[in-house]
Amino acid sequence: MPAPLPAYLNAIGTAVPGHDIHEAFIRWARDRVDARSARLFDRMAGRSGIAHRWSVLPPTKAIAVADSVDTQRLHAGSPVDPGGFYAIDPHPGTAERMAIYADAAPGLALEAIAALQETIALGTITHLVVASCTGFVAPGIDQIIARRLALPATVERLLIGFMGCYAAVVALRSARHIVRSEPGARVLVVTVELSTLHLQAVSEIEPLLAMLQFGDGAAAALVTSDPSGFELEAPFATALPDSEALIRWDITDQGFAMHLSGEVPGRIAQALADPAFRAAASGGRPADTVDGWAVHAGGRSILDAVEHALALPADALDASRAVLSANGNMSSATLMFVLQRLLAGPDIARGVALAFGPGLAAEGIGFRSAPRC
């Protein structure tokens, strides 16, 4: 039997909303804690490596914010300012948040698809794979996207839900399997997350630092057997023992409550020190043979942990750090933003895409640049 044809990640388009809420969140969060915790929060926010995070929630009227005794800046009002979505007590319930998700998630996904179409012709899409963990709606956003794109009713759909930050790997892995079994398939992969719909009215430092990481974003990619972009190689997966409580979502009456333990970076570094786990978390590729790293930008400390544990060059995770700075952690969409940056760079002979998420589990896939014609 002949070997299956390779599958290629041909191109990626991305989109974020136009409302930057990062500084507004910092102001809101630091006012919820005591003076000692506020100093810690400020220090952690300054070290986060994040400059911007974007939200689908609309701005309110401009407000003046004091930067010092002598200067002020005008900011568009954030969701926590008077007139904003979260300016009521208690905060809006899960039903109200899901109503926004049902409208805004497909809309942002379509913006990413439009960006993808600016770089490549989609042709006849045969399969649609959608990943999202920040909302639920039925009919699903896969059906909404297919309808708005006027895809034929025969298109095969797969919705990957509630897998968190590593769902992009699962989506690309699924697309690879489809193309390798059906070489004529043209798979549209979409990841879309609206993390800012889940602000929690807490006053504890750990959940506030977790919420500091997250923003909204969407990505769309085309996976086919056409030899361009990145060839998707063998996927891999593993999990840390006794780590189930470190990363989780809890469904509450006021949205989804994210729990991201401060132990996560240390546990990842500890696990990567074990040769067996390190081999499993890189698909058996020794770190010194990899010239392209697409690591999910889950936070500066996570990127630092991976860099130090694998003894990577100082610039190895530049693409991940740039995405973190410009957008924060967009859950499943984040890794696609990193891959988009790598696609625009030099050829890669041996790449690894790696993400950590609930479980605590690691999912990854190998890749390399397709031969240039």
Residue pairs with C-beta under 8 A, 6 or more apart in sequence:
4 180
4 181
4 183
5 179
5 180
5 183
5 225
6 180
6 225
6 227
6 231
6 232
7 175
7 176
7 178
7 179
7 180
7 223
7 224
7 225
7 231
7 232
8 179
8 223
8 224
8 225
8 226
8 227
8 228
8 229
8 230
8 231
8 232
8 370
9 172
9 221
9 222
9 223
9 229
9 230
9 231
9 232
9 339
9 343
9 367
10 120
10 221
10 222
10 223
10 224
10 226
10 228
10 229
11 116
11 119
11 120
11 221
11 222
11 228
11 229
11 343
12 116
12 219
12 220
12 221
12 336
12 339
12 340
12 343
13 112
13 113
13 114
13 115
13 116
13 117
13 118
13 119
13 219
13 220
13 221
13 340
14 112
14 115
14 217
14 218
14 219
14 220
14 333
14 336
14 337
14 340
15 108
15 109
15 111
15 112
15 114
15 115
15 217
15 218
15 219
16 54
16 108
16 215
16 216
16 217
16 218
16 327
16 330
17 54
17 55
17 56
17 104
17 108
17 216
18 54
19 54
19 55
19 56
19 57
19 58
19 59
19 76
19 78
20 52
20 53
20 54
20 55
21 53
21 54
21 55
21 57
21 78
21 79
21 196
21 215
22 50
22 51
22 52
22 53
22 215
22 328
23 65
23 75
24 75
24 77
24 78
24 79
24 80
24 81
25 53
25 78
25 80
25 211
25 212
26 41
26 42
26 45
26 212
27 65
28 78
28 80
29 41
29 208
29 211
29 212
30 38
30 41
30 42
30 45
31 38
32 202
32 203
32 208
33 41
33 203
33 204
33 205
33 208
37 205
40 205
41 205
41 208
41 209
44 209
44 212
45 212
47 300
48 212
48 213
48 299
48 300
49 299
49 300
49 303
49 321
49 324
49 325
50 212
50 213
50 300
50 324
50 325
50 328
51 325
51 326
52 215
52 325
52 326
52 327
52 328
53 196
53 214
53 215
53 216
53 327
53 328
54 215
54 216
54 217
54 327
55 78
55 79
55 196
55 215
55 216
56 100
56 104
56 107
56 108
56 194
56 196
56 197
56 216
57 79
57 84
57 85
57 100
57 196
57 197
58 85
59 76
59 77
59 78
60 76
60 77
60 78
60 81
60 82
60 83
60 84
61 76
61 77
61 83
62 74
62 75
62 76
62 77
63 74
63 75
63 76
63 77
63 81
64 72
64 73
64 74
64 75
65 72
65 73
65 74
65 75
66 72
67 73
77 83
77 84
78 84
79 85
79 86
79 87
79 196
79 199
80 86
80 87
80 199
81 87
85 92
85 100
86 92
86 199
86 201
89 201
90 201
90 254
91 199
91 200
91 201
91 254
91 255
92 254
92 255
93 253
93 254
93 255
94 251
94 252
94 253
94 254
94 255
94 256
97 135
97 197
97 198
97 255
98 135
98 136
98 137
100 194
100 197
101 134
101 135
101 136
101 137
101 194
101 197
102 135
102 137
102 141
102 144
104 194
105 132
105 134
105 135
105 137
105 141
105 192
105 194
105 218
106 141
106 144
106 145
106 148
106 192
108 192
108 194
108 216
108 217
108 218
109 130
109 141
109 145
109 190
109 192
109 218
109 220
110 145
110 148
110 149
111 218
112 190
112 192
112 218
112 219
112 220
113 145
113 149
113 188
113 190
113 220
115 220
116 122
116 220
116 221
116 222
120 222
122 186
122 188
122 222
123 186
124 186
125 149
125 151
125 155
125 186
125 187
125 188
126 155
126 156
126 182
126 184
126 185
126 186
126 187
127 155
127 156
127 157
127 158
127 175
127 178
127 185
127 186
127 187
127 188
128 142
128 145
128 146
128 151
128 155
128 156
128 157
128 158
128 187
128 188
128 190
129 157
129 158
129 160
129 171
129 174
129 175
129 178
129 187
129 188
129 189
129 190
130 140
130 141
130 142
130 145
130 157
130 158
130 159
130 160
130 171
130 189
130 190
130 191
130 192
131 159
131 160
131 161
131 163
131 167
131 168
131 170
131 171
131 189
131 190
131 191
131 192
131 332
132 141
132 159
132 160
132 161
132 167
132 191
132 192
132 193
132 332
133 161
133 162
133 163
133 164
133 167
133 193
133 249
133 331
133 332
134 193
134 194
134 195
134 197
134 198
134 256
134 331
135 141
135 194
135 197
136 161
137 144
140 157
140 159
141 159
141 192
142 157
142 158
142 159
143 157
145 190
146 155
146 157
156 178
158 174
160 167
160 170
160 171
160 174
160 332
162 249
163 170
163 332
163 357
163 358
164 247
164 249
164 331
164 332
164 357
164 358
165 296
165 298
165 329
165 331
165 332
165 334
165 335
165 355
165 356
165 357
166 296
166 332
166 335
166 355
166 356
166 357
166 361
166 362
166 363
167 191
167 331
167 332
167 357
168 191
168 219
168 296
168 332
168 333
168 334
168 335
168 336
168 353
168 355
169 235
169 335
169 353
169 354
169 355
169 363
169 364
169 365
170 363
171 189
171 190
171 191
171 332
172 189
172 221
172 223
172 232
172 235
172 353
172 365
173 232
173 235
173 363
173 365
175 187
175 189
175 221
175 223
175 232
176 223
176 232
176 235
176 365
178 185
178 187
178 223
179 185
179 187
179 223
179 224
179 225
183 225
184 225
185 224
185 225
186 222
186 223
186 224
187 222
187 223
187 224
188 220
188 221
188 222
189 220
189 221
189 222
189 223
190 218
190 219
190 220
190 221
191 218
191 219
191 332
191 333
191 336
192 217
192 218
192 219
192 332
192 333
193 216
193 217
193 218
193 330
193 331
193 332
193 333
194 216
195 214
195 215
195 216
195 258
195 329
195 330
195 331
196 214
196 215
196 216
197 255
198 255
198 256
198 257
198 258
199 211
199 255
200 207
200 211
200 252
200 254
200 255
200 257
200 258
201 254
202 208
206 260
206 261
206 262
207 257
207 258
207 259
209 260
209 262
210 258
210 259
210 260
211 258
213 260
213 298
213 299
213 328
213 329
214 258
214 328
214 329
214 330
214 331
215 327
215 328
215 329
215 330
216 330
217 327
217 330
217 333
217 334
217 337
218 333
219 333
219 336
219 337
219 340
221 336
221 339
223 232
227 370
227 371
228 370
229 343
229 369
229 370
230 339
230 342
230 343
230 348
230 351
230 367
230 368
230 369
230 370
231 367
231 368
231 369
231 370
232 365
232 366
232 367
233 283
233 365
233 366
233 367
233 368
234 283
234 365
234 366
235 283
235 363
235 364
235 365
235 366
236 280
236 281
236 282
236 283
236 284
236 363
236 364
236 365
236 366
237 280
237 361
237 362
237 363
237 364
238 277
238 280
238 281
238 361
238 362
239 359
239 360
239 361
239 362
240 246
240 267
240 268
240 271
240 277
240 359
240 360
240 361
240 362
243 267
243 359
243 360
244 359
244 360
245 259
245 261
246 260
246 261
246 263
246 264
246 267
246 360
247 259
247 260
247 261
247 264
247 356
247 357
247 358
247 359
247 360
248 258
248 259
248 358
249 256
249 257
249 258
249 259
249 358
250 256
250 257
250 259
251 257
264 298
264 301
264 302
264 356
264 360
265 299
265 301
265 302
265 304
265 305
266 305
267 360
268 302
268 305
268 306
268 309
268 356
268 360
269 305
269 306
269 308
269 309
271 277
271 278
271 281
272 278
272 281
272 305
272 306
272 309
272 310
273 309
278 287
278 309
278 310
280 362
281 354
281 362
281 364
282 290
282 310
282 352
282 354
282 364
283 352
283 364
283 365
283 366
285 350
285 352
285 366
287 310
287 311
287 312
288 311
289 350
290 350
290 351
290 352
291 348
291 349
291 350
291 351
292 342
292 348
292 349
292 350
292 351
292 352
292 367
292 368
293 312
293 316
293 317
293 319
293 320
293 351
293 352
293 354
294 319
294 320
294 335
294 338
294 339
294 342
294 351
294 352
294 353
294 354
294 367
295 303
295 306
295 317
295 320
295 338
295 353
295 354
295 355
296 302
296 320
296 334
296 335
296 338
296 354
296 355
296 356
296 357
297 303
297 320
297 321
297 323
297 324
297 329
297 334
297 335
297 337
297 338
298 329
298 334
298 355
298 356
299 324
299 329
300 321
300 324
302 356
303 317
303 320
303 321
303 324
306 312
306 317
306 354
307 314
307 316
307 317
319 338
319 341
319 342
319 345
320 338
322 341
323 334
323 337
323 338
323 341
324 334
327 334
327 337
330 337
334 355
335 353
335 355
338 353
339 353
339 367
342 348
342 351
347 369
347 372
348 367
348 368
348 369
349 368
349 369
350 366
350 368
351 366
351 367
351 368
352 364
352 365
352 366
352 367
353 364
353 365
353 366
353 367
354 362
354 363
354 364
355 362
355 363
355 364
356 362
357 363
